């Protein structure tokens, strides 16, 4: 299994996501979102191929104005 390294900027982003969600939808939903992020990161350490789907490339190819 790969080691998880969450850099300070990413940690700050996650805190900001939690805070924004808390302010708009409450603590329970903020916890749901950040827990889901944590689970997604865990899944990527167990299945690294999930992080290499070229998803962004598929989206930008559909946009003729890019």
N, C-alpha and C positions, 0 to 999 in steps of 0.2 A: 504494500500500500504506500502511496506517496505521502510525504509530509505536508501538512497544511501550514502555510506561512501567510498570515494576514498582516499586510503592511499597515503602517500607521495611517496612511491616506485612506485605505480601504476601510479600516476600523472607524475612522472619522465619518466616512460616507454611510456606513451601516448605522452609526449613532444618529446621523442626520435623518436617515430614512425612518428610524424608529421614532424620533421626535416629531417629524412631520405627520406621520401616521397617528401618533398619540394625540397631537393637537387637533386633527381633523376627524378621527374615527375612534379614538379611545385606546386605553392600554391593552385590552384584549386583542384588538386587531393589530396593534403595533407588535405585540409578541408573536402573533401568527406570522406576520411578514418576515420578521427577523429570524424566527425559527425555520421558516421555509428556506431562507437564504442559507442558513447553516446546514440544513439537510442537503441542499443542492451542492454545496461545496464538498460535503462528505461523499456524496455520490460520485462527484468528479474525481475524488482521490481513489475511489474503488474502481471506477470505470473511466480512465483518462480520455478515452476516445469520445466521450460525450462533449468534451470541450473543443473538439475539432470538427465541427459539423459544417463549416463554411456558411453558417446561417446568415451572417452579415452580407456576404457576397451574393447570396441568393436574393436578398432584399434589394440591394443596390442595383443589381442587374435589371430589376423590374421597373426601376425609376428612370425614364428616358431623359429626365431633366438634370440628372446628376452629372 
